[in-house]
């Protein structure tokens, strides 16, 4: 059997790796248009291995995140990859945030997140001496990792098992040939018995090439970060109580495996799916965003929040003021610009933000239509789920 996987991000490589484990006789080929693995979302994320605090109990996100973080920790230990359980505090800044914080605790408990502790204001200062809030929830097993390194290790596993990772192969056409699938670049065609699409920021377009349409569509949101010049201000991870209307977690402090600390991100509509700078513009991407039926409904519902995010993006003092609500000693001079990321947010035609993982199968083609955070954390579990569901 010949199996193709489109996308050499962490999820596509995890799927290919799993196929190599359970289908040892199969010819497995990973295709990606870039010249390296983990070029986009995997290589531009926060590096947090999520313990499963926020997700609706029973959802794919909750189930696969809890499975995935266990598998990821074991994998990193086996391969000698960085994995640090620095812990996370979710901070209620005011009494209005206490009930939403309790809801997070209820969800986390239902999801089986280990070691949870509810903290008073004094208890918060013991965990994070520079943080302030009326209460907090402490998750000691939330960790930080190097996801690009994990992806490179997955790729090495694929090759070691006899598979191939083909870089510089941009898929422009997918066609059914009887019970097989032909995948073509501009100058080459490959034929597979089965195909798995894990194309991240391009997942909707590639799925439509395979006949799996029309929605949801990917709307790109750029997350802009700053980096602390005083990383000693933060010991681990400091997060706000998130707005339940959005899948974004808000401005937070994230320790990295290299010892640095990032602050952010906000969430600003990007003018290019792979646009990591404010000046990046792709007219096709802008057209596809503006003409998607769900975008108008999304904009009408959430324009005030969007305007606030843009304001924080354009004015550093506003961004720092938000971050200072958690760490009052933070000064504007303590932060410098850091690299940005772009989130592939799936939007349904009615304008709803797709929250849970969404995976569809059409004949011999399986498409991952939505796998945002905690997609990297869950990568090994998602791969097991896809292979078990689609390949039996």
N, C-alpha and C positions, 0 to 999 in steps of 0.2 A: 504494500500500500504506500502511495505517495501522499504526504500531508504537507500542505503549505500553511505557514503562519505569516500574516502581514502585520508588521510592526515589531521593531527590535527595542521597544521600551521594556520596562521591568515585567509587565504583564504578558506580552507576547513571548518573551524569553522564558518566563515561568511556565507557560503553556507548552512550549516546545520541549522544555526540560522534562515536564511531566509525561508528555507523550513518549519521550525517549525511555522513560522508566517503565511504562506499562505496555508500550508497543515496540519492543526491541528490534523487530524485523522491519519496521517501517522506515521509509526514506523521508526524513523531516527537513524542511527547508524554511528558514526564516528570511523574510524579505523586508528591506527598509530602504527608503530613498536617501537617507543620510549616509555620511561616511564613517559614522561611529554609532555604537549602541547608546541608548539612554540620552539621545540628543535633545529631547524636548521636556515633557512633564517630569519624567524620572530624574533628569539632570538639573531641574530647576525647582525642586520642591523643598520643603522645610526640613526634611530629614527626621521627622518624628514618626516613631512606631506607636500607633495609637492603641490604647488598651480596650477601647469599646465603650466609652462613657455615654456618648450622646445618642446612639442609634436606637431606633424603635425595636424593642424586644421582638424576636421572631423574624425580623427583616433579614434579607441576605447580607446587608451591611453588618448587622450585629453578629450574625452567626459566623460569617466568614472572617470578620475582623478578629473575633476571639480565637478562632482556629488559627488564623494566619499569624498572629503575633507569637503564638507558641511555636509554630513551625519556623518562623523567621528567627527567633532567638536561638533555637537549636541549630539552624543552618549557619548562622553567623559564628556560633561557637565551634562548629565542626570545621569551618573554613578559615577561622582566625580573623574574621572581619569585625570592625568596630561595632559594639552594641553596648550602650551605657544606659542603665536604668536610673536616670537622673531624677525622674518623678515630675509630676505636674500638679499645680494647684489651680483650680477653677475658682475665681475670686468673685464674691458678691460685694460690690462697692457700696451699695445702699441697701436699706431694708426692703425696698421694692424688688430687689433681685433674690431675696431669700427663698420665696416660693419656687421660682424657676430653678434655683440651685437644688432644692429638694427634689424636684422632678428629675434633674440630671442624676442625682444620687439614686432615685428609684429605678431609673432606666439602667444605670450602671450595675446596680445590685442584681436586677433581673437578668442582665447579660452575663453575670458571673465574673465581673471584674474583681480581681483579688486585692486585698489589702486596703480597701477604701477607708478613709478617716474623715470625719467632719471636724473642721477646725474652727475655733473661736478666733477673734482678732489677735489675741495673744499667741494662740497656737500657730496662726499663719506666720507671725513674725519669727517663730522658732524655726520654721521650715525655710522661709524666705525673709531674711531680716529687713530688707528694704521695701518689701511689699506692704500695702495697706488695704484693708477691707473690713467689713463687719463680720464676715465669715468666709469660709472656703471649704472646698472638697479636695482632699489630697489623694492622688493616684500614684503610689510609689513605683508601680511597674510600667508606667509610661516611659518610653525609652527614646534615645536618639541613635541613628544609624547613618551609614554612608550608602544611600540607595544607588548611586551610580556604580559604586564598587560591587554592590550586591548584583546589579544587572550584569556587569562584566563577568562576574563569577557564574551566573546562570548561563551566559553565552558560552563560557568555557566548558560547562557541563554538557551543553547541547553538542558541541563539537566533539568532546571526548566520547559521547555516546554514539558518534557516527553521523550526526546531523550536520547541517551547513547553515551558516549565517551569511546571507548575501546582502552586502551593503551597496549603496548606489543604485538600487533597483527601484525605480519609481513606478508604481502600478498606475497605469492609465486606462486599462480595460480588463474587465472580467466577463467571461462568457461561459455558458453551459455548453458542454460537448457531450451530449448523451447523459450518462450518469457521472461524468467528470467535469472538472472546472478548469478552464484555461485562464491564466493570469499573465498579462502582457505588460511589458514596459514599452518604451518607444522603439526598441530594436531587438526585443527578445520575447519569446512566449514560452511559458512553462505550464505543464498540464498536471493537475493533482486529482486524486480520488476524493480528498476532503480538504476543506479550507477553513481556517479560523482567522477572523479579522479582529485585531487588537490595535487599531490605528490611532487611538488617542484623539488628538486635536483634529484629525481628519476622519474620524470613525464614521460619521454620518455619510460623507461623500463616498468613501470606499464601500460601505454597506450598500449604498444605492447603486454603485457600479455592479454589484452582485445581485441586484433586483430586490433588495430588502429595503423598502422605502414606504412612505416618505419620511417618517419621523421616528424619534425626536431629532431635532437639529442641534448642532453644537454652536453655542454662542460663547466666544472667548472672553474671559475676564482676566485682565492683567493684575497680578498682585505685586505691589511695590513695597520693598523692604528698606529699612535702614539698619546699620550695624553699630553696635555700641563701641565706643572708644574706651569705655570703662566696663569690661565684661564682668568684673567682680561685683557689680550691682545685682547680678542674678545668679542663683545657684543652679536652677534647672529650667522648668517651663512654667510661665505664668500666663494664664488664659482668662478671658472674661467669661461671664455667663452669656452664652450666645443667644441671639435673637431667634426664636423658634421658627420664624417665617422664612429664614434663609439657611442654605447649607454651608454658608461661610461662617467662620468662627470669630471674626472680628480681630482687631489689632491685639497682638500678644507678643510675649518675649520668648524666644526660642534659643536655647543653648545648642551649639553645633558640636560635632565630634572633634573638630579642630580646636575647640576651646573658645571660639567666638560666640557672640550672642547677637541674633537678629531681632529687630522689632518690626512687626507688621504681620500680615500684609493688609492693605486695604483691598478693595475689589472694584476695579474700574473697567468699563467696557473697552476692550482692546480693538484697535483698528486693523489688526492682522492676527491671524490665528497663531502665528509663530513670531509675534511681535513683542520682543522683550524690552524694547525701548519706546519711549513716548512718541518718537518721530516715525516709528515703523508704520507703514501704510500699505495695505494690499486691497486694491479696489474690488477684486472679486470677493474677498472676505467681507468687506463692508456691505457690498450689494446683497450677499447671501444673508447677512444678519438683518438688514433693514427690510428685506422682502419676505422673510420667514413669517408666516401668519401669527405665530406666537409672540413675536418681538413687540408688536404694538401693544398687545395686552400686558405684557411684562412691563413695558415702559410706563404705561398708564398707572399700573398698580404701585410701582416702586420708584417713581422718578424722584421723590424727596430723598429717599435713602441714597439713590444714585448721585444726586447733587452733592450730598454730604461727603460721599466717598471721593468725588472729583475734587471738592474743596480741600480735603485732607491730603490728596495727592499733589495738588499744586502749591500748597502752602505748608512748608515744613513746620512752622510753629503750631498749626492746627493739629498736625499729625502727632507732634510731641505732646501737646496738651492732652490728647486722648490717652497716650501711653502713660503720661504722668499721673493719671487718675489711679493707676495701679502702683507706680513707683514714684512717689512725690519728689524724691531727690534728683530725678532725672532732669538734666538741663538740655536745652536745644543744642549746645555745643558738644554734648556727649554722643551725638549720632551723626553718622556719615552715610551717604547713599550706598546701598548694597544691590547685588543683582536681583532682577525681577523674575517672576515666573508667570506662566499663563495657564489658567484652569480651563479645561474643556467641560463647560457646563451644558448639559443636555436640557433642552427646552421642548416641551410638548406643543402641539399646534394651538392649544388653548392658552398658552403663555405660562403654564405651570412649570416650575423648576423641578426637574426629575431628581429625586433625592436618593432612592435606593439604586443599587446596581441593577442594570438592565441588560440582559443577554437574550438574543433571539437566534433561532435556527430555521433556515429555509433550505430544505433539501440537503445537499452536502456542504452547505456554508453555515457556519456559526459566527455571529457578529456580536462583539461587545459594544453595546450602544451607549453605555454610561458606566464608568468605573472611576469616579473621582476619589478623593481622600475618603476613606482609608484604603484606596486601591493598592498602593505600594506595600503598606503593612500587610494587606490581605493576599498578596500576589500568589503565594504558594497554595493558599486555600482556594482562591478563585480558580487557579489552574486545575486543582483536583476536582472542583465542582464542574468546570466546563468539560473536562475529559470524561468524567463519570456520566454526565448528562448527554453529551453529544456522541461519545464513542462507546458507551456501555461498559 
